[in-house]
Amino acid sequence: MLTFDRQFMLGSFQLSSNSPTFIIAEAGVNHGGDLNVAKQLIDIAADAGVDAVKFQAFRTENLILSNVEKAPYQKNTTAASESQFEMLKKLELKKDAYSELKAYCESKDLIFLITPFDEQSLMELEEVGVDAYKIASTDTTNLLFLRKVAQTGKPIILSTGMCDLNEVTLALEEINPINKKLVLLQCTANYPIADHEANLNVIQTFKETFDAIIGYSDHSVGLGAALFAIPMGAKVVEKHFTINKELDGPDHLASLDPEELKEFVVKVRQVERYLGSFEKKPTASEVHTKKSLQKALVAAETIQEGEIIQESHLLAKRTGGVGISPIHYSKVVGTPAIKTFIKDDIIHV
């Protein structure tokens, strides 16, 4: 089994199997290439209470050939007449913008995350000095690029959309000898996905196959599948968000609006409270309830002093917390009565 670190820092956040859920608000390219809009997205994320905001870094010429068609979902959400190259070119941010956005995130106590899509962008981000790299599903099979990212020594958050388990394994085998700080995300790479495409059970497959921190990158509709991924073991969840779902761009329609992002964070934290402790014992409130509701042994009939107590002599009734729990009845049966008990007397030994 490939083994990765189970505890490391993502910026100022100590991620581990016991840490709170790390919430990534995926701004992606929903800024439309406008730095001021990108800052507005950071403001929205800070107001919602997420842990990190993520953007995307690419040089279109290094990412895609000029004549490649748009993905089907992109044709549904943007002008079908333009190529994927033309669409992406309008959404680029420059190196100075990365530095400015990183500083702005930090001023809002948010961790700045970004996805490099090509080697030039990776080198620029190294100069900027980012804390970690999110790798998109499009590069999970790009082993040469994964190796270069791993060599930076920065934590890697790896999405796995469009991949089978063998491809995921090959990606992790490339990263593992170089870099042990990794989060593995189940992901279905469409925008949005149908409910049956979320495949949260893959989280369990990942847990059984790899010794790593697991998370979920969510492209489902609304608050969606990520909330259900947390009780399955996801320690990192990622969700797209936007200023307005009606804006022009490929990802707005599958994103949360500002109010939904707030609700998403509230629900994540509520799920964590529901999960509670791994230790099975009465809660503080149950200790008082237990006295009123759980039962103790009482006499079903008169038992003479010295008489050997039989099972038929005993009943269990609520006594207000006084007496012997019926879970210990076997310690009472077969012993002599220490006094005469009449019906409904609380049994003592």
C-alpha positions as CSV (number, residue, x, y, z in Angstrom):
1,M,0.0,0.0,0.0
2,L,1.3,3.5,-0.9
3,T,1.8,5.5,2.3
4,F,1.6,9.2,2.6
5,D,1.8,11.6,5.5
6,R,-1.3,11.6,7.7
7,Q,-0.5,15.0,9.2
8,F,1.0,18.1,7.6
9,M,0.5,21.9,7.2
10,L,-1.6,23.4,4.4
11,G,-0.5,26.9,4.9
12,S,-1.5,27.8,8.4
13,F,-3.9,24.8,8.7
14,Q,-2.7,21.6,10.3
15,L,-4.4,18.9,8.3
16,S,-4.7,15.4,9.8
17,S,-7.1,12.6,10.2
18,N,-8.5,14.3,13.3
19,S,-8.6,17.9,12.1
20,P,-11.7,19.8,11.2
21,T,-12.8,19.5,7.6
22,F,-10.7,21.8,5.3
23,I,-13.1,23.7,3.1
24,I,-11.9,25.0,-0.2
25,A,-14.0,27.6,-2.0
26,E,-13.1,27.1,-5.7
27,A,-13.2,30.4,-7.5
28,G,-11.6,28.8,-10.5
29,V,-12.1,31.1,-13.5
30,N,-15.3,32.6,-12.2
31,H,-13.5,36.0,-12.1
32,G,-13.7,36.2,-15.9
33,G,-10.1,37.4,-16.1
34,D,-10.9,40.5,-13.9
35,L,-8.7,41.0,-10.9
36,N,-11.2,43.1,-9.1
37,V,-13.9,40.4,-9.5
38,A,-11.3,37.9,-8.1
39,K,-11.0,40.0,-5.0
40,Q,-14.8,40.2,-4.7
41,L,-14.8,36.4,-4.7
42,I,-12.2,36.4,-1.9
43,D,-14.4,38.7,0.1
44,I,-17.4,36.4,-0.4
45,A,-15.3,33.4,0.7
46,A,-14.0,35.1,3.8
47,D,-17.6,36.2,4.7
48,A,-18.7,32.5,4.3
49,G,-16.0,31.2,6.7
50,V,-14.1,28.8,4.4
51,D,-10.5,27.9,5.0
52,A,-9.1,28.5,1.5
53,V,-9.9,30.1,-1.8
54,K,-8.5,28.4,-5.0
55,F,-7.8,29.9,-8.4
56,Q,-6.4,28.5,-11.6
57,A,-3.1,29.4,-13.3
58,F,-2.5,28.7,-17.0
59,R,-0.9,30.0,-20.1
60,T,-3.4,29.1,-22.8
61,E,-0.7,28.5,-25.4
62,N,0.9,25.9,-23.1
63,L,-2.4,24.3,-22.2
64,I,-4.3,23.6,-25.3
65,L,-4.1,23.4,-29.1
66,S,-5.9,26.3,-30.9
67,N,-8.5,24.2,-32.7
68,V,-9.7,22.0,-29.8
69,E,-13.5,22.1,-29.3
70,K,-15.1,23.0,-26.0
71,A,-16.2,20.3,-23.6
72,P,-19.9,19.5,-23.9
73,Y,-20.7,21.4,-20.6
74,Q,-18.7,24.4,-21.8
75,K,-20.8,24.5,-25.0
76,N,-23.9,24.7,-22.8
77,T,-22.6,27.5,-20.7
78,T,-20.6,29.7,-23.1
79,A,-20.8,30.7,-26.8
80,A,-20.6,27.6,-28.9
81,S,-19.0,29.4,-31.7
82,E,-15.7,30.1,-30.0
83,S,-13.0,27.5,-29.4
84,Q,-11.9,26.3,-26.0
85,F,-8.6,28.2,-26.7
86,E,-10.5,31.5,-27.2
87,M,-12.6,31.0,-24.1
88,L,-9.6,30.2,-21.9
89,K,-7.5,33.1,-23.2
90,K,-10.0,35.5,-21.8
91,L,-9.8,33.9,-18.4
92,E,-6.0,34.1,-17.8
93,L,-4.4,35.8,-14.9
94,K,-0.9,37.0,-14.9
95,K,1.9,36.4,-12.4
96,D,1.5,39.8,-10.7
97,A,-2.2,38.9,-10.2
98,Y,-1.2,35.7,-8.3
99,S,0.9,37.7,-5.9
100,E,-1.8,40.2,-5.4
101,L,-4.5,37.7,-4.8
102,K,-2.3,35.7,-2.4
103,A,-1.6,38.8,-0.3
104,Y,-5.3,39.7,-0.4
105,C,-6.3,36.2,0.8
106,E,-3.8,36.4,3.6
107,S,-5.2,39.8,4.7
108,K,-8.6,38.0,5.0
109,D,-7.1,35.0,7.0
110,L,-7.6,32.7,4.1
111,I,-5.2,30.3,2.5
112,F,-4.5,31.0,-1.1
113,L,-4.6,27.9,-3.3
114,I,-4.1,27.6,-7.0
115,T,-4.0,25.0,-9.7
116,P,-1.1,25.2,-12.2
117,F,-2.0,23.7,-15.6
118,D,1.4,24.0,-17.3
119,E,5.1,24.2,-16.4
120,Q,5.5,27.9,-17.0
121,S,2.6,28.6,-14.6
122,L,4.2,26.2,-12.1
123,M,7.5,28.1,-12.2
124,E,5.7,31.5,-11.8
125,L,3.8,30.2,-8.8
126,E,7.1,28.9,-7.3
127,E,8.4,32.5,-7.6
128,V,5.2,33.8,-6.0
129,G,5.7,31.3,-3.1
130,V,2.4,29.5,-2.7
131,D,1.9,27.0,0.2
132,A,0.4,24.1,-1.7
133,Y,-0.8,23.0,-5.2
134,K,-4.1,21.7,-6.2
135,I,-3.8,19.5,-9.3
136,A,-6.9,19.3,-11.6
137,S,-8.2,16.1,-12.9
138,T,-7.0,17.0,-16.4
139,D,-3.4,16.4,-15.1
140,T,-3.8,13.3,-13.0
141,T,-2.5,11.2,-15.9
142,N,0.2,13.8,-16.8
143,L,3.0,12.0,-14.9
144,L,5.9,14.2,-16.1
145,F,4.1,17.2,-14.8
146,L,3.1,15.5,-11.5
147,R,6.8,14.7,-10.9
148,K,7.7,18.4,-11.3
149,V,5.0,19.5,-8.9
150,A,6.1,16.8,-6.4
151,Q,9.6,18.1,-6.6
152,T,8.6,21.5,-5.3
153,G,8.1,19.8,-1.9
154,K,4.7,21.6,-1.5
155,P,1.6,19.6,-0.4
156,I,-0.4,18.3,-3.3
157,I,-4.2,18.1,-3.5
158,L,-4.9,15.7,-6.3
159,S,-8.3,15.5,-8.1
160,T,-9.1,12.2,-9.9
161,G,-12.0,12.9,-12.2
162,M,-12.0,11.0,-15.5
163,C,-9.6,8.4,-14.1
164,D,-9.9,4.8,-13.2
165,L,-8.2,3.3,-10.2
166,N,-5.2,2.1,-12.2
167,E,-4.5,5.6,-13.4
168,V,-4.8,7.0,-9.9
169,T,-2.4,4.4,-8.7
170,L,0.1,5.3,-11.4
171,A,-0.1,8.9,-10.4
172,L,0.5,8.2,-6.8
173,E,3.4,5.9,-7.6
174,E,5.0,8.8,-9.4
175,I,4.5,11.2,-6.6
176,N,5.1,9.0,-3.6
177,P,8.9,8.5,-3.8
178,I,9.3,12.3,-4.0
179,N,6.6,13.9,-1.9
180,K,4.5,12.4,0.9
181,K,2.3,15.4,1.6
182,L,-0.8,14.5,-0.5
183,V,-4.5,14.8,-0.3
184,L,-6.4,12.4,-2.7
185,L,-9.8,13.7,-3.9
186,Q,-12.6,11.7,-5.4
187,C,-14.0,13.8,-8.2
188,T,-16.3,13.5,-11.1
189,A,-15.2,15.9,-13.8
190,N,-18.4,17.4,-15.3
191,Y,-20.2,20.6,-14.4
192,P,-22.7,19.9,-13.0
193,I,-22.9,16.1,-12.4
194,A,-26.0,14.0,-12.0
195,D,-26.5,12.7,-8.5
196,H,-25.6,9.1,-9.4
197,E,-22.3,10.3,-10.8
198,A,-21.0,11.5,-7.4
199,N,-19.8,8.0,-6.6
200,L,-19.0,8.7,-2.9
201,N,-18.3,5.0,-2.4
202,V,-15.0,5.6,-4.2
203,I,-13.9,7.4,-1.0
204,Q,-14.0,4.0,0.7
205,T,-12.1,2.4,-2.2
206,F,-9.4,5.0,-1.8
207,K,-9.2,4.4,2.0
208,E,-8.8,0.7,1.5
209,T,-6.2,1.1,-1.4
210,F,-4.0,4.0,-0.2
211,D,-2.8,5.2,3.1
212,A,-3.5,8.9,2.6
213,I,-5.8,11.8,3.6
214,I,-8.9,11.6,1.4
215,G,-11.2,14.3,0.3
216,Y,-13.9,15.1,-2.2
217,S,-14.1,17.7,-5.0
218,D,-17.8,18.3,-5.6
219,H,-19.4,19.3,-8.9
220,S,-23.0,18.2,-7.9
221,V,-25.9,20.6,-7.9
222,G,-26.5,22.9,-4.9
223,L,-25.0,22.0,-1.5
224,G,-24.7,18.6,-3.0
225,A,-22.7,15.5,-2.3
226,A,-19.8,17.0,-0.3
227,L,-21.7,17.1,2.9
228,F,-22.3,13.3,2.7
229,A,-18.6,12.8,1.9
230,I,-17.6,14.0,5.3
231,P,-19.0,11.1,7.4
232,M,-17.4,8.7,4.8
233,G,-14.0,10.1,5.8
234,A,-13.4,13.1,3.6
235,K,-11.1,15.6,5.4
236,V,-11.0,18.1,2.5
237,V,-14.0,19.3,0.5
238,E,-14.0,21.6,-2.5
239,K,-16.9,23.5,-4.0
240,H,-17.2,26.0,-6.8
241,F,-18.7,29.3,-6.0
242,T,-19.5,32.5,-7.9
243,I,-20.8,36.0,-7.5
244,N,-23.8,35.3,-9.8
245,K,-24.7,32.1,-11.5
246,E,-26.1,34.0,-14.5
247,L,-22.7,35.4,-15.5
248,D,-21.0,34.4,-18.7
249,G,-18.4,31.7,-18.2
250,P,-18.1,27.9,-18.2
251,D,-18.4,27.2,-14.4
252,H,-20.9,29.7,-13.0
253,L,-24.0,27.5,-13.5
254,A,-22.4,24.6,-11.4
255,S,-21.3,27.0,-8.6
256,L,-22.8,28.1,-5.3
257,D,-23.9,31.7,-5.0
258,P,-22.7,33.7,-2.0
259,E,-25.6,32.8,0.3
260,E,-25.3,29.1,-0.7
261,L,-21.6,29.2,0.1
262,K,-22.4,30.5,3.6
263,E,-25.0,27.8,4.0
264,F,-22.5,25.2,2.8
265,V,-20.0,26.1,5.4
266,V,-22.7,26.1,8.1
267,K,-23.8,22.6,7.1
268,V,-20.2,21.3,7.0
269,R,-19.7,22.4,10.5
270,Q,-23.0,20.9,11.5
271,V,-22.1,17.6,10.0
272,E,-18.9,17.6,12.1
273,R,-20.9,18.3,15.2
274,Y,-23.2,15.4,14.3
275,L,-20.3,13.1,13.9
276,G,-19.0,13.9,17.4
277,S,-16.8,11.4,19.2
278,F,-15.5,8.0,18.2
279,E,-15.8,6.9,21.9
280,K,-19.1,5.3,22.8
281,K,-20.1,6.5,26.3
282,P,-23.0,8.6,27.7
283,T,-22.9,12.2,26.9
284,A,-23.0,14.8,29.6
285,S,-26.7,15.4,29.0
286,E,-27.4,11.6,29.0
287,V,-25.9,11.1,32.5
288,H,-28.8,13.0,33.9
289,T,-31.4,11.4,31.6
290,K,-30.0,8.0,32.5
291,K,-31.0,8.4,36.2
292,S,-34.6,9.1,35.2
293,L,-35.0,6.6,32.4
294,Q,-32.8,3.5,32.9
295,K,-34.0,0.8,35.2
296,A,-32.8,-0.9,38.3
297,L,-33.7,-4.3,39.9
298,V,-36.7,-4.4,42.2
299,A,-38.5,-7.2,44.0
300,A,-41.3,-8.8,41.9
301,E,-42.7,-10.4,45.1
302,T,-41.8,-10.8,48.7
303,I,-38.3,-12.3,49.2
304,Q,-37.6,-13.5,52.8
305,E,-34.3,-12.5,54.4
306,G,-31.7,-15.3,53.7
307,E,-33.8,-16.7,50.8
308,I,-31.8,-17.5,47.7
309,I,-32.8,-14.9,45.1
310,Q,-34.1,-16.4,41.9
311,E,-34.6,-14.8,38.5
312,S,-38.4,-14.9,39.1
313,H,-37.9,-12.7,42.2
314,L,-36.7,-9.8,40.1
315,L,-38.2,-7.1,37.9
316,A,-36.6,-4.0,36.3
317,K,-38.3,-0.7,36.9
318,R,-37.3,3.0,36.8
319,T,-36.1,4.0,40.3
320,G,-34.6,7.5,39.7
321,G,-31.1,6.2,39.4
322,V,-31.0,4.2,42.6
323,G,-30.1,0.5,42.8
324,I,-28.5,-2.2,40.7
325,S,-28.7,-2.0,36.9
326,P,-30.4,-5.1,35.4
327,I,-27.3,-5.5,33.3
328,H,-25.8,-7.0,36.5
329,Y,-28.7,-9.3,37.3
330,S,-26.5,-12.4,37.1
331,K,-24.5,-11.1,40.1
332,V,-27.7,-11.0,42.2
333,V,-29.4,-14.3,41.2
334,G,-28.1,-17.1,43.5
335,T,-27.2,-14.8,46.4
336,P,-29.1,-14.8,49.8
337,A,-31.4,-11.8,50.4
338,I,-29.7,-9.5,52.9
339,K,-33.1,-8.6,54.3
340,T,-36.8,-9.2,53.6
341,F,-37.8,-7.4,50.4
342,I,-41.4,-6.7,49.6
343,K,-42.9,-6.1,46.2
344,D,-41.2,-3.1,44.4
345,D,-38.5,-2.7,47.0
346,I,-35.2,-1.8,45.4
347,I,-32.8,-4.7,45.6
348,H,-29.5,-4.4,47.4
349,V,-26.9,-7.1,47.9
